[in-house]
């Protein structure tokens, strides 16, 4: 089969031919219908200390497909079932996993358990192996192309926003920094789940136009003046909750500068930024959080929101042969929404 692999540190991903996978006991083989392209992949490919044993790595931690084969002992699935992959794989037996919070598995690191595309072979391929049937969620009529980004670009902001819902009451203000794959979903989720006013920040007018189209009440260019502008829009008080989907040093600083007293700052993006915490470093009573992905039950909730028409992913589609181009465009900031690869379409 063909797959997109990151094969050597510092090299661009390339489409190669690899052996067709076969499911072992308890595993499921999917024929991939759609796979998302994420900034997390760029973070992996820009890391000079990626363990050599992980390479070559088939990319893609957002996956949707149809069941092609079942390993011994698998029940509850049938050949041809249309599903998406829950990617935050855990041990399945610790306290966190028992609650469906495999994103916070207590033993994944020590056991060497990696998400698909971030250590295990991923979904930007004609076929992908899923380690356990519990990591598959039925699409139940949803379009796999428009739904596959919900497994990360939808789930991650949903998990982040849920932590701040008690504060996002009528009259509150939420700031979204970065209107990319996650950010444009974050805006929609805030509008669907809260009555808060939403202010979106980004460096590009095209991204701010996308923000307005999906429900942002106000948009602000993300520069050194952005925090001051947010405070102007909030009568000097600042934002109740700030969600930084970039996570770079400048955006983390902006988040800390525009949050209100007793507000929340949630740094989601992998841009390497940090926010000092201590007396005087942030306003009184501010919570600073760095969540990771989301739980299996939350993925089901996100899919239900999509079925209700409350959220919709803006996608650009590419063939498998065009996948390297999708990553080039993502790196250049030219993807508006989420890039989705269609591995089994020409």
Residue pairs with C-beta under 8 A, 6 or more apart in sequence:
1 17
1 18
1 19
1 20
1 21
1 125
1 126
1 127
2 15
2 16
2 17
2 18
2 125
2 126
2 320
2 321
2 343
3 15
3 16
3 17
3 18
3 58
3 121
3 124
3 125
3 126
4 13
4 14
4 15
4 16
4 58
4 59
4 60
4 124
4 125
4 320
4 323
4 324
4 341
5 13
5 14
5 15
5 16
5 18
5 56
5 57
5 58
5 59
6 13
6 41
6 44
6 45
6 55
6 56
6 57
6 59
7 13
7 14
7 16
7 55
7 56
7 57
8 55
8 56
9 48
9 50
9 52
9 55
10 48
12 324
12 327
12 328
13 45
13 59
13 323
13 324
13 327
14 324
15 320
15 321
15 323
15 324
16 56
18 58
18 125
20 127
21 29
21 121
21 127
21 128
21 129
22 29
22 69
23 29
23 69
23 70
23 71
23 74
23 129
24 71
24 72
25 71
25 72
25 73
26 71
26 72
26 73
26 74
26 131
26 132
26 133
27 71
27 74
27 129
27 130
27 131
27 132
28 67
28 69
28 70
28 71
28 74
28 77
28 129
28 130
28 132
28 133
28 136
29 67
29 68
29 69
29 70
29 71
29 127
29 128
29 129
29 130
30 63
30 65
30 66
30 67
30 68
30 83
30 85
30 123
30 127
30 128
30 129
30 130
30 136
31 65
31 66
31 67
31 68
31 126
31 127
31 344
32 63
32 64
32 65
32 123
32 124
32 125
32 126
32 127
32 128
32 343
32 344
33 64
33 65
33 66
33 82
33 144
33 145
33 148
33 342
33 343
33 344
34 63
34 64
34 65
34 144
34 145
34 147
34 148
34 340
34 341
34 342
35 60
35 62
35 63
35 64
35 122
35 123
35 124
35 125
35 148
35 340
35 341
35 343
36 60
36 61
36 62
36 63
36 148
36 149
36 151
36 152
36 153
36 181
36 338
36 339
36 340
36 341
37 60
37 62
37 124
37 318
37 323
37 326
37 327
37 330
37 335
37 338
37 339
37 340
37 341
38 61
38 62
38 152
38 153
38 181
39 180
39 181
39 269
39 270
39 330
40 61
40 118
40 152
40 270
41 59
41 60
41 61
41 117
41 118
41 327
42 327
42 330
42 331
43 270
44 50
44 57
44 118
54 114
54 119
57 117
57 119
57 121
57 122
58 117
58 121
58 122
58 124
58 125
58 128
59 117
59 122
59 124
59 323
60 116
60 117
60 122
60 123
60 124
60 125
60 128
60 341
61 87
61 115
61 116
61 117
61 118
61 122
61 123
61 151
61 152
62 85
62 87
62 117
62 123
62 148
62 149
62 151
62 152
62 153
63 84
63 85
63 87
63 116
63 117
63 122
63 123
63 128
63 148
63 151
64 82
64 83
64 84
64 85
64 123
64 139
64 144
64 145
64 147
64 148
64 151
65 82
65 83
65 85
65 123
65 127
65 128
65 144
66 80
66 81
66 82
66 83
67 77
67 78
67 79
67 80
67 81
67 83
67 136
68 79
68 127
69 79
70 77
70 79
74 133
75 133
76 133
77 83
77 133
77 136
81 138
82 138
82 139
82 144
83 136
83 137
83 138
83 139
84 136
84 137
84 139
84 144
84 147
84 148
84 150
84 151
84 299
84 303
85 116
85 123
85 128
85 130
85 135
85 136
85 151
86 102
86 134
86 135
86 136
86 137
86 151
86 296
86 299
87 115
87 116
87 117
87 118
87 135
87 151
87 152
87 293
88 102
88 103
88 105
88 115
88 292
88 293
88 294
88 295
89 102
89 105
89 108
89 113
89 114
89 115
89 116
89 120
89 131
89 132
89 135
90 96
90 97
90 102
90 103
90 104
90 105
90 107
90 108
90 113
91 97
91 105
91 106
91 107
91 108
91 111
91 113
92 102
92 132
92 134
94 105
94 106
94 107
95 106
96 102
96 104
96 105
96 106
97 105
97 106
99 295
100 295
100 296
100 297
101 295
101 296
102 108
102 295
102 296
103 159
103 292
103 293
103 294
103 295
104 292
105 113
107 113
108 114
114 120
116 122
116 123
116 128
116 130
117 123
117 124
120 131
121 128
121 129
122 128
123 343
124 320
124 323
124 341
124 343
125 320
125 343
126 320
126 343
126 344
130 136
134 296
135 296
137 296
137 299
137 300
137 303
139 147
139 303
140 303
140 307
141 307
142 303
142 306
142 307
145 315
145 317
145 340
145 342
146 306
146 312
146 313
146 315
147 303
147 306
147 313
148 340
149 181
149 185
149 313
149 315
149 338
149 340
150 185
150 299
150 302
150 303
150 306
150 311
150 313
151 299
152 182
152 293
153 181
153 182
153 185
153 313
153 338
154 185
154 189
154 302
154 305
154 306
154 311
154 313
155 293
155 294
155 298
155 299
155 302
156 182
156 268
156 291
156 293
156 294
157 182
157 183
157 185
157 186
157 189
157 243
157 245
157 268
158 185
158 189
158 294
158 298
158 301
158 302
158 305
159 291
159 293
159 294
159 295
159 298
160 186
160 243
160 266
160 268
160 289
160 291
161 168
161 186
161 189
161 190
161 193
161 194
161 241
161 243
162 193
162 298
163 264
163 266
163 289
163 291
164 174
164 240
164 241
164 264
164 266
165 193
165 194
167 240
167 241
167 262
167 263
167 264
168 174
168 190
168 193
168 194
168 195
168 196
168 240
168 241
169 194
169 195
169 196
170 195
170 196
171 195
172 194
172 195
172 196
172 197
172 240
172 241
173 196
173 197
173 198
173 199
173 230
173 233
173 234
173 238
173 239
173 240
173 241
173 260
174 190
174 194
174 196
174 197
174 198
174 199
174 239
174 240
174 241
174 242
174 243
175 198
175 199
175 200
175 201
175 230
175 239
175 241
175 242
175 243
175 255
175 258
176 183
176 186
176 187
176 190
176 198
176 199
176 200
176 201
176 211
176 216
176 243
176 245
177 183
177 201
177 202
177 222
177 242
177 243
177 244
177 245
177 246
177 251
177 254
177 255
178 201
178 202
178 222
178 244
178 245
178 246
178 251
178 269
179 187
179 200
179 201
179 202
179 207
179 208
179 210
179 211
179 216
180 207
180 245
180 246
180 335
180 337
181 335
181 337
181 338
182 245
182 268
182 269
183 200
183 202
183 207
183 211
183 243
183 245
184 210
184 211
184 214
184 314
184 337
185 311
185 313
186 243
186 245
187 198
187 200
187 211
187 214
187 215
187 216
188 214
188 215
188 310
188 311
188 312
189 305
189 311
190 196
190 198
190 215
191 198
191 214
191 215
192 305
192 310
192 311
196 240
196 241
197 217
197 218
198 215
198 216
198 217
198 218
199 216
199 217
199 218
199 219
199 220
199 230
199 233
199 239
200 208
200 211
200 212
200 216
200 218
200 219
200 220
201 219
201 220
201 221
201 222
201 226
201 230
201 251
201 254
202 208
202 211
202 219
202 221
202 222
203 221
203 222
203 223
203 333
204 333
205 221
206 336
207 336
208 216
208 219
208 220
208 221
210 314
210 336
210 337
211 219
212 219
214 312
214 314
218 233
220 226
220 229
220 230
220 233
222 251
222 254
224 250
226 254
226 258
227 254
227 257
227 258
230 238
230 239
230 258
231 237
231 238
231 258
234 260
237 260
237 261
238 258
238 259
238 260
238 261
238 263
238 283
239 258
239 259
239 260
239 263
240 260
240 263
240 264
241 259
241 263
241 264
241 265
241 266
242 255
242 258
242 259
242 263
242 264
242 265
242 266
243 266
243 268
244 251
244 252
244 254
244 255
244 265
244 266
244 267
244 268
244 269
244 273
245 268
245 269
246 269
246 271
246 273
247 267
247 268
247 269
247 270
247 271
247 272
247 273
248 269
248 271
248 272
248 273
249 271
249 272
249 273
249 274
250 273
251 269
251 271
251 273
252 267
252 271
252 273
252 274
252 275
253 273
253 275
255 265
255 267
255 275
256 265
256 275
256 276
256 281
256 282
256 286
256 288
259 265
259 282
259 283
259 286
260 283
261 283
261 284
261 285
261 286
262 283
262 284
262 285
262 286
263 283
263 285
263 286
263 287
264 286
264 287
264 288
264 289
265 275
265 282
265 286
265 287
265 288
265 289
266 288
266 289
266 290
266 291
267 273
267 274
267 275
267 288
267 289
267 290
268 290
268 291
275 281
275 282
275 288
276 282
277 286
277 288
282 288
294 302
302 311
305 311
306 312
313 337
313 338
314 336
314 337
314 338
315 337
315 338
315 339
315 340
316 326
316 335
316 336
316 337
316 338
316 339
316 340
317 339
317 340
317 341
317 342
318 325
318 326
318 339
318 340
318 341
318 342
319 341
319 342
319 345
319 346
320 341
320 342
320 343
320 344
322 341
323 341
326 335
326 339
326 341
329 335
329 339
330 339
